[in-house]
Amino acid sequence: MTKQDQTFQAERPNSRPRSVTWVIVSLTVIMCAFLVTYRTLLSRSDLTDTTDAKSIGVLSFRQRLPTNEESDLVSVEAAAVVGRVTIAGKEPDNNSNALRFSNIVIYIDGRDQLQTGEEATSVVLDQIEMAFVPHVVTLHVGQSLEIRNSDSSLHNVNGLAKRNPPFNVALTPGASDSISFVRDEFIPVACNMHPRMAAWVAVLPNRFHTRPDARGQFKLPMLPPEESQRDGVRRLLVWLENPYPPNKPHRLSIDIPLKPGYVTDVTLNLNR
């Protein structure tokens, strides 16, 4: 073996380009982030049933005639559902709970209530300053979700759907994409590149859904005659995240009568 061959063999172990090494390291980091995010999504996707959710709050209702301000919500054929959120039996006196209330989803159960033929506008889930905006986005089956990246960093939107096809879309700065859903489902969403980023996509069975305002007040779209007159009873569901560790989402439900010309006044009383 010549001296030149010995020199060549001695240099070979260090001859791997640095770019290849960085690619391997980057892929390893991305895979670790994906596994961490996947485990987080799995833990967030479990819903507590109605019975256990009573530790979070209680639903109640009463029926009454509409006030003058609510006359546009009802008719001789259509019913209305309005309500409020209270905390420990008291109505909030300021907007300090606005963010918490905005992450509560209130909806009527039943896919049969989706009126086909209506124009369904898309809703937006953006990524702004390393956060999903909004934290909970609501839409119904038949609507499309527009996902955006308004940051200067590369992001992705990873949705661990179970009733719909799962999705994982990479978005360069300023990019957007669109996703549609065929089944109702609450989908936990994360960014693999920034594990602290988390959101929920609430795909609801029909258009009769809403979220409370900053004062905890809410109202559902007016229920049309065919829904108000069917069997007189519909199931109202409330989905919310527990603001206290371990932050599991909960779902409460209550059967409410829908009486044309009347208002069903719902109260969601959170324990704390």
N, C-alpha and C positions, 0 to 999 in steps of 0.2 A: 504494500500500500504506500503510495507516494505521500509526501508531506502535504501536498495540496488536497488529496482526498481526506486526510486526517483533519485538516482545517475545516473542510466542508462539512464532515460529519459532526464536528464539535459545534458548528453554528446551526445545524438543522433544528435542534430542539427549540431555539428561540426565533425560528424563521417564520412562525405563524403571524400573519398581518394583525395589527392591532384592531383593525376594523372588524375582523372576524370575532376576536375576543369580546369586543363591545357588543356585538350582535348576540352572542351567547349569553352574556350577562344580562342584557336587556330582556331577552326572551324569558330568562329565569325569573327576573323581577316581575314581569307581566304575568307569568303563570302563577307565581305566589300570590300576587294581588288578586288574580281571578279566583283562586281557591278560597282566599279569605272572604272575598265578596260573595262567592257562591254560598258559603256557610252562613254568612250574615243574611242573605236573601232567604235561605231556607228557614232560619229562625224567625224571620219577620213574616213569613207567609202563613203561619198558623193562626187561625182565628179561634178565639175563645167562644164557646157556645153561649146561648142566651142566659142560661141559669147562672153560670159562673160570672157573667158580665154584670150581674146585679151588684157585685162589689164595686163597680165603677159608677153606676147610676141606675135610675128607675124611670120608666116611661109611664105616663098616665094621660088621660084625655077627658074632655067633656064636650058635649054638643050644645050649640046655642044658635040663636038667630044672628045674622050678620049686623054689624054696626053700619052707620051711614058711610063710613070710609071703606067698608068692605063690600059694598053693594055690587061692585064690578067683579067680585070674585065668584059669585053664585048666581043662579037663575032658578026658575021653577023646575028645571031639569038637571042642573049641574050642581055638584057639591064642591066645597073648598076645604083645604087642610092648611091650617096655620099653626104656629107654635112659638115657643121660646125655650131657651136654655137657662136653667137656674143652677146655682152652686150652693149646696147645703141648704136648699130651700129658699135662698135669697136671689133676687135678680141682681146681676152685676150693675154697679152704678157708674162705671167708666169703661173705657176701651182697652183696659189692660189685658183682657182675655181675647182680644180680637184675633190674634194668631192661633190660639187654641181653638176658637170657634170655627175659624176658616178651614180647619182640618177635620171637621165633622161632616159626614155625608148622610143625608136623610132622603129616603126614597120609598116608592111604592113597589111591592113585589109583583112580578108577573110580566112575562114577555108578551102576552097577548095584548097588552095595552099600547104597544108600539104602533103608531099609525104610519102605515107605509105611504109613500107618495109625497111626504113632506120633505122640503129641502133641508138637508142636514149639514150644517156648517161644521168646519173642523175646529178643534181646540188645540191649544199650543202648550207644550212643555219645553221650557227654555233652560239653558244652562248659563247662569250669570254669576260672575265673581265666585266661582267654585261652589255653586249651589244650584239645585234644581228649583225652578220657579214656574208654577207654585209647587209647594211640597206635596199637595194632593190635587190631582187634576181629575175632573169628572167628565164623562161623556157617556152616551148610550150606544148600544149595539146599532150599527149603521152609520155612525159618525166616524171620522178619521182623526187620528192624532198626529199633529205636526210636531216633530221634535227638532229643536234648534240648538246651535252652539253659538252664543253671543260672546263667548270668551276669546281670548287670544291664545289659549292652550288647546291641545288636542283632547277631546273627550270621547266617551262612548256612552250609549244608553243600553243597559243590559236589563231586560225584563224577564223574570223567571215565571212566565205564564204556565199554567197547568191546563186550563180549559181552552186556551188559544195557543197557536204556535209560539214558542219562546222566541225572543228577538234579541239581538246584540248588534247595534249599529254604531260604527265609528264615525265621528263627525269632526272634520277639520274646522278651524276657526271660520265662522261665518256660514258654515254649511247647514243644511236642513234636510229632512227626509219625512216620509209619511208612512203611517202604519194604520191598518184597519183591523177590526175585531169582529168575530162572528158570534161570540158567546159572552155573557156577562161574567165578570171576574174582577177581584181586587188583586192587582199585580204589583209586587214589590220591584222597585227599579233602583239600580245603582250604576255608578261609573267605576269600572275596574281600575282606571288609572288614578282615581282619587277616592279611596274607599270610604271617606267620611261623607261623600255625597250620596244622598238617599232620597227617594220619593215614592209615591204611590200613584198608579194609574187605576182609577175606579171606573171600570166598564160596567154600566148599569143596564138592566133589562129593558128599560123604556125611558121616555123623556120626562117622566114625573119624578124629578129629583131636584134637590137644592142643598144649599149650605147656609148656616146662620150668618148674619151680618156681625159687625163688631159689637153690637149690644146683645147678641144671642137671639135675635128675632129671625123667623124664617116663614116662608110660605111656599107651597107647591103650586105648580101650574094648575089652573082650573081643570078639574076632572070632567071630561065630556059626558053627555048623557049615557052613552053605552057603558061607561065605567061606573057611573053613579047608580045605575039602576040594575046592574047585573044580579048580584046576590046580596047587595047591601053591605057587604063586609070586605075589606081589603086589609092586607098585612102591611103595616108600616115598619120599616127597618131603619135602624140608626147604626152607622159604622163610625168608630172613633179610635184613635190611638190613645193609649194610656200615657199621659205625660210623665209618669213616674216609672223608674226601672222595675221590670225589664222591658217596658215600652211595648208590650204586646198589644196588637189591635183587638178590639172587642166589637161584638155586634149584639144589639138589643132589638127586640121585636115586640109588636103589640098589634092585635087585630082591632081595627077601628071601623065603625059603621059609616057608610057614605049615604047621607040622606039629602036628596036634592033640595036646594033652597036653604040648607043649614051649613054652618061652619063647624068643623071638628077641630077643637082647640087642643093641641098637644103640648105637654110639658115634659122636657127631658131634664130631670134633676140629677146633676152630677154630685157625687158624695163629697168631693173636694176639688 
